[in-house]
Amino acid sequence: MEFSKLVYLFDRLLKEIPSGNLYEICNKIANLTKVDDLLRTSKAFYENLKGNKLNISDVKKPKDYAFLKELETLIKPKYVAVILVGVPGSGKTTLGKKLEEIFKGIYLDQDMFNSKADRYHSSIDKKILEGKSLLILGKSHHTFHTRDKVCKILPDKYCKVFIEFFHPEGKEEYKKLCLKRVQERKHHQSLKNDNPKLKKIIDKFVKSFQPVSKKESLMGYTIRLDVTKTVDDWVEKIKKTKMLKDVSNSPKIEFPNKDKKKALYYAIRINDIKPIFETEEIRNCLHNNIKLQKEFHLTIKYFGKKGGSASESFYKALIGQKKEVICIGLFSDDKGICVLCDGDFPCSNNFAHITLGNKEGIRPFYSNQLCEKEKLIKFKTPIKLQGVIKGVF
């Protein structure tokens, strides 16, 4: 079961139970046959939030319910993608911009990119990479296929909220209302006088329209909005779900722990990076929009916040050792730049590299992707740098 679906299941459970206290709920229904499944699912979800990747089938019924108190604070979605579903003229743009203003999200519409679908989808990719916690997607998404394409772009951490527009009197009235609204738009004034082309476009959208299915609804919430209502009515209905209010600006879900560990990694801290910046190759690649790192290092092993594994003692023993790092060349694009390296040292990354800098808003991890997708620009002569292995928190 994907992460976002679990988030919604627990969120709905809490809303359906008056007390809203999962700890009390499980104690009250402890004699029911299905409570084991609920507890095992809860425990699996709890462990995964801590970073222990487990399937529900791997978890036994917990003997102690204490973990449920901590779980309650974690089940609200931290990332949400609002997928607007409706034909042109239904009110997607009006609502999308209103939600962007109220909830401080990022609104994206295919019309913003000269109707180029590839630009729309690549822009979604970009906002995901930048760690945006609320995306409001305003393409029509009027068929299973168009919605499925967007859902495949979105990582599991993004909970999906489908907002579907409908007319209470059926498709024909829906078509008439949407046609009237599109004709009234300023950029369609030339098409106002019963232009058959515009009618044909709206008719095609309405005929091919596919409502959000039950299977899609399992991925998250579905909110249906009456197109005859005002945007204020729509917003009030959306607010009642309390979904978007819970979206955090934090780029990660953090597990509350009094003895919370910071991320741990082992790296070769570079003593002097200047020889790299003196090369002709980097002068040709370094863009003005790239923000350089304050310190430069080559990560050899990342443990995150868990640590404690058997291999950690191996890397810990390396601390203080001096290492020579041979720089072979550069990987670069408009989002970041890094140096491919080699040498007598262990490295758990697919490519040993030093991140030099990234564009504002791009996370450091991007350099790993850069090494995999871009062509290497070799230095005329390999550059040797000196560094010391350190444990970094």
N, C-alpha and C positions, 0 to 999 in steps of 0.2 A: 504494500500500500504506500503510495507516494506521500511525502511529507506534508504537502499542502492539503491533501484530503484529510489527513489526521487532524490537522489544525482545525478544519471546519467541523469535523465530527465532534470534537471536544467543545468547540465554541457553541455549537447547536445544543449539545447536551446540557451545558451550563445554563443556557437561556430557557430551556424547557423545564428545568427543575427550579421551583420557586426559591429554594435556599441558595442556589448557585454555589454550593460548597461541595466539591467533588469528594472530599474526605468524608463528610457526613453521608453523602449519597451512597457511597460504597459500603459503609457500615450498616445503613438501613436496609440495603438489598442484599446483604451478605448471604442469605439463605436461598436466593434465587439461582436457578441453574446457569443463567448467562453471565452472572457476575464474574466468573472466572475469566471469561473472554475479555470483559471490560478491564479487569485488573491487569491481565497479561498485556493487553494492548497499551494500557496506561504506562506500565513498567517499561515496555519496549520503547515507547515514545520518549519517556524520561531518560532512558539510557542513551538514546540516539542524540538527544539534545546535549548530553554531556560529552558527546564525541565517540561513544562506544557503538559502533555499527552492528546492530542486531536485528534479526527478523523476529516477528511476533512468535513464530514457531520455535525459536530458540530460547524463549523466556518461560520460566515456570511461574505458577501463581505465587505472588509475593506473600510472605508471612507477615510483613509489617507494612502498614498503610501510610507511614509517616511521609514517604516521598511525595504523596499526593498534594501535600500543602505547598511544596516547592513547585510542583508541576503546574498548579493553578496560575502562577504568575507568568508562565511561559507560553501558554497556549494561544495567546492573541497573535494574529499575523503581524509580522514585521515588514513584509513586502507584499504589496497588492497590485495586481494589474486589473484595471477596469476595462472590460471589452464591450464597447457600445455596439449594439446589434439593431440595425434598422435601415430602411431605404433612404435615398436622398430626400431631404425635406422633412424627415421625421423629427429632427431636433437634436441630432447627435452633436453637432458643432456648438450649438447654443449651450447644451448641457455640459459638454466636455470642458469648455472654457470656464463655465461657472464652477465646476468641481475643481478645476485647476486653481482658481482664485481662492476658493473656500478652504480646500484641504492642502494647498501648497504642493500639488503634484506636478507632473510634466505631461502636458497634453500633446499628442501627436496625431496628425491627420494626413491622409494620403494627398489631399489637395495642397498641403504645404510643400510637396515635392513634385509639383507639376504632373501629378497623377502617375508617377513612376512607382510601381509597387515595390521594386527592389530597393529604392531609396527609403521607402517607408519601413520596410523590414530591417534594413541595415541600421536605420536610426534607432529602432527598438533595441537592437543588439548593442549599440553604443551606450544607450541610457542604462542598460543592464550592467554593462562593463563599468560604468561610472558609479554603480551602486545606488541608483535612484530607487527609493523605497515605494513610491507611488507612481505608476504609469497609467495614463488615461488614453486609451487607444480608440481613435475616432473613425477609422475606416468603416465601411458599411458592415462588414462581417456578416453578410446576410445569408450565407450558406455554410453547411458543415465544413466544406473544404477550406474556405477562407478563415474560419475560426480555428480549425485544426492546424493550419499553417502557423498562425500566431502562437498557439499553445505549445507547439513544438519548439519555437524560439525561446519561450519563457522557461527558465530553470524551475525545478520543483519548489524552490523556496518562495516563488511568487504564487500567492493564492489568487485564484481567478474569480472575478465578480462580473457575471454577464448581466448587462442592463439592456433588456429587450423592449423595443417600442411596439405597440399594437394599437389597433383601432377597435373599440368595443362593438362597432357595427359591421366589422368584416373587412375583407380585402378591397372591395370596390370603393368604400368610403375612405379607406386608408390611402388608396391611390389618388383619389380626387383631392384630398387635403394636402398630400405631399406635392402633387403637381402644382397646386395653387401657391404653395409656399416657395417652391423653386422658381416659379415664374415671377414672383415678387422680389426676388433677389436682384440687386443692382446689376450684377454682371450677367444676368439673364434677361435684361429688359428687351433686348432685340428678339428674344424668343417668346415674348409675352402673348402675341396675338395668335393663340391656338396653333403654335408651331408643332407639326406632326412628329418632328424628330425628338423633341423633348418628351412628348407624350409616350413615344415608343420606348425611350430610355427608362422612364418611370415604370411603365407597364412591364418591361423586362425584369426590373428589380423586384417588383411585387410578385410576379409569377414565379420567379426562381427563389423567392424568400423561403427559408427553412427555419422555423422556430427553434430555440435552444432545446435540445433533446434531453430526455431523462438521464441518459448516459453522461452527457456534458454537465448536467446539473450536479452530478456526483463529484465533479472536480472542484466545486465551490458553490457560491451563492448565485441565484438567478433572481433578478428584480425586474418585474414587468411594469412598464410605464405606459399610461394612456396618452396617446399623442394629442388628444383634444384638451389635455390639462396644460397649465402654465408651467414654466421652468421652476417657479417657486414651489409649486405642488410636488414636482418631481424631486427637488432637493430635500423637501421635508420628509418624503417617503424614504429616500436614501439614508437620511440622518437617523431614522428610526432603527435601522439595522445596526447602527453604531460601528459598522465595519471600518469605514475610512478614518474615523476618529482615533482608532487604535493603532494606526500605522506609525511606526517609529522612524525617525530620521537616521537612527543608528544603522550602519551598514551590516551589522552582524547581530545574531541572536546570542545574547550573553547569558550564561547560566549563573544565577546568584549564589555566591558561596563566600562565607566570611573569610575563608583562607584561600581566596581566589588567586590562582597562579597567573603570571604573565606568560606570554608566548616565549618559548625557549628555542633558540636555534644556535648552531655552531657555524662559525664563519672565519674566513681568513681576512682580517682587517688589513687593507692595503696602506702601506706607509706613505707612498708618494705616487699620485696618479698623473702628475704633470706630463710624463712622456707620452701618454695617450692623447692628451689635448694638443700636443705639438705636431701631431701627424696631419698630413694633407687629407687623408681619408675622413677623419672626423670633422674637419673644417667644411667638407663638402656635404656632410650629413646632418650636422647640428642645426636645428631650426630654432627660430626665436621663441616658438611656443613651448619648447621643451624646458621643463624646470629641472635643473641639475640636483643630484643628491648632495646632502651636506657632508656625508661620509660615504666611503666606498668600500665594499666588501664583496667577497665571493662566498655565498652560502654553501656549506658542504652537507649540512643535515638540519632539517626542520622537524621539531617535535610538537609544535603547537603548545597547548596548555596542559597536555597530559603528561608528557615526559615519563620517567619511571620505567621505561622499557629496558630490556636487558642490553640492548645495543647502546644505550645512553652512556654507560660506563666506558665504552670503547672511545667515544668522542670526547668524553670528559678528560680522559688520559692524554689527549692530544693538546690540551690547552697550554699555551706558552711556546709551542714549537714554531720555529721560523720556517717559512715555506717560500719557494720561488714560484711565481705564477707567470706562465708564458701566454701572452696575449696574441691571438692568431688573426683576429679581424673583428668586423662590426656587423651587427644586425640593426637595421634602422627602418622606421616608417614615420608617419606624421604624428604618431602617438607616443613613441618612445625610442630609446637607443641603448644598446648594451654591447659588451665586448665578450667574444667567445674566448675561453681560456683552456689551458692544458697544464699539466704538471704532476709532480709526485705527491698527490694528496687524494684522499677519498672524496667522492661527491655523489650524493644520492639523486641529484637532478639529472635529467636526460642530457642537458647541456651545462657544463660548468661555465658560468658567466658572471660578469660584474655589471650590474645595472648602473648606467651613468645618469639617466634621468627619464622622466615621463611627462606627458602633457598634464596640465592641471586637471585633477579629477580622476586620472587614470591610476589604478592601484598598482603597487610594486610587482604583484604577481604577473602582470602583463608581459614582463620580459621573458618569461618561460614560453608564452605563446609566440612572442616575436621570434625567438630562436627556431621554432618549429616551422613557421610559415614564410619567413623572409629569406632571400638569398644572401649568403655570406659575402661581405666586402672585405677581402683579405688585405692585411697590411703588407707593404712592400718587403718589410723585414719584421719578423716576430719581435715583440717587445717584452722584455723581462722586467717584472715588478717584484718587489719584496713585501712580505706580509707576515702577520703573526696570527695563529689560531686562537680564537676567543669564544667563550660562551656568552651569548647575548640574550638579555631579557627585555 
